[in-house]
Amino acid sequence: MYRTYLKRVNAALAAGDKEAAAAAFETAVPVLDKLVGRGILHRNKAARHKSRLHAQIQALG
């Protein structure tokens, strides 16, 4: 399920749309955190995804 949200962020990044990427990122972060809380996703992996996506969004500016 979280891969769908990550794909939405990546698609917005590929299109070069910073606002859409930021909005998709804001919806993806709680999903990643929820999966970490349930023990489905390791916390370091979620942190790595969030960090890399955030850096790519900031680089669009």
N, C-alpha and C positions, 0 to 999 in steps of 0.2 A: 504494500500500500504506500509506503513512504517513497518508493521509487517513482510513483506517479507525480508526487509533489516535487521531487527533485528534477524530473524531466520538464515540468512546467517552468521551473526557474531557469534551467539550462536553455530551454527554447526561447525564453525572453532575453536571455543573455546573448544568444546567437543572433537574435533579431536586432540587438543593440538598444532595446527599450529599457532604460534604467527604471522608470516608474513601475512598469509591469513586472520587472524582475524583483524589485523591492517588495511589491505587493505579494507576489508568489512566495518570496522568501519568508515574509511575515506569516503566511499561512502554513508554510512547511515546518517552521521551527517548533510550534506546539505539537505537531504530529511526531516529530523526532523525539521530543522530550517525553511524550506519552509512551512511546515505544521503549524508551530507556527505562522509564518507571515500571513498566510491565516485565522488563527483563528480556525483551525480544531483540533489542539492539544494544550493543555495548556502548557505554557512555563515551569512550574515546572515539569510536567510529562516528557517532552522532556529532561530537564536537569537531571532528575533522571535517565533516561535510559542511557544518555551519560556518566554520572558519574559512574554508576555501571559497564557498559561495559568497560569503560576505565580502571577501577580498576582491572577487571578480566583479561584484556589483559596484564597489567603490572605485574600481579601475575604469569603469565606464564613464565616470564623471569627467 
